[in-house]
Amino acid sequence: MKIVLRKNFLQSVDNLIRRYLAIILFFSYRFIRIQLLVFFAFSLIKQKSTYKKPITGLAFGRQIFDADTNAINKYSRNISIDTIHKSYFFMYLDYLSLFDTYDLVTYLNEGNIRQSVKSHLKTILAHLVKKNGYKFIIASNYDYIECVELPSVCKTLNIPYIVLYKEGLNLNTGVATTYTVKNNSVFPFLGDKILTYNQSVRDAFVNSNNHSVAPEKVIACGVPRFDEIIRSENNDTEDTYEAVLFSSYPIDKIGLYKNQHKNTIKKYIDSFHMDFINLATKMPTKKFLIKTKAAEYYFSYVKKMVDVHGTLPNLTITNHGNAQEYIAKSEVICGFNSTTLIESCLMKKPTVSVKIPNITSSEEENLLKLNLNTHFWDKPGWFENFFMDKNYKTSNKSNNPIDKQYGNLIFSLDGNSSLRVESEILKEVSKFQ
């Protein structure tokens, strides 16, 4: 165990050193226009797949997207994917003062700036493609500013640009469809293929009134990162935490529902967090975790509430780490309209969601209730009462009806989503041979 811990520590230090060296090199390039500095920086931060397959691609990574690409690397037969997080491309371009605005609509109308961004991306990607033999580029969305120019850049490099679209995995499929159409209305998809998590989102792209995508360009494949859960014969691990709360930021969630409910939704989400934190104060011998999204303002939202209680040694707040690993290491999983609740149900963990009167849809409730050990928080003090009742540990795993009823949400539970993604990628790669 000591050897493993030491190895992990040294790996973390190495990654941190590489990251800061890359940042220094990006910043230096602003004043010393030696392209080699940039190439070296991207080489430092590239995360190379540990799986050796005949065909390799490059992912514009994100924290949640990494779990998908890791699954594809593991379960595909012929492809592997290296990763450079898209934030580094953004950082590089931003240091060159090429992003005068972070508003997508404004950026789309900045012809000269767009041309400059395209030129820099082409230079960097041409080097990476040539040096590493990449046959495709993949991202988790196409309307990030740093990804807008990828379709045209990839065409000049003669490789396909594919999007494994991470949006739309929502417990309310009607909301997912609405949001997908809204995102799709900003500008058309100009890449080679969109792979979606479910059929609802696929249909939203095809039927959009603004910029519909040709049916043959949009394929529903499922969620690759769920393959790990579905294929595992035993997801049980020794629990580190009594409970983990996957934090929801009120502003993000309000948009999923009618605006007239925004005050109520914020009130419930705030209270949900505070009740969980209060639970940690009542159970000082147990460990608890709150996992936020990566951005600092998500972390600050939770920390301000925790700081009211002073130091809580048994409560950890983090904006890093793998969600599936936290789920596996926790007795109880808590959240609000989060994909982590779906993963928790698939792993047959005791799951706690928020029920807001007249707002939480019956569809959300029914999907979560497919896990027989799902519970709904509705008022302060609920967590303390729940954890006093040890019956929550009876998960009825053997009779858990997680089946095709999830199909509309995650397409398939056959554990082959990674293989379907691989198949579609290979089809596109073959067109560029």
Beta strands, then each sheet from edge to edge (+ up, - down):
strand 1: 55-61
strand 2: 79-85
strand 3: 137-139
strand 4: 161-165
strand 5: 193-196
strand 6: 218-220
strand 7: 241-246
strand 8: 288-291
strand 9: 315-318
strand 10: 330-334
strand 11: 351-354
strand 12: 374-377
sheet 1: 2+ 1+ 3+ 4+ 5+ 6+
sheet 2: 9+ 8+ 7+ 10+ 11+ 12+
end
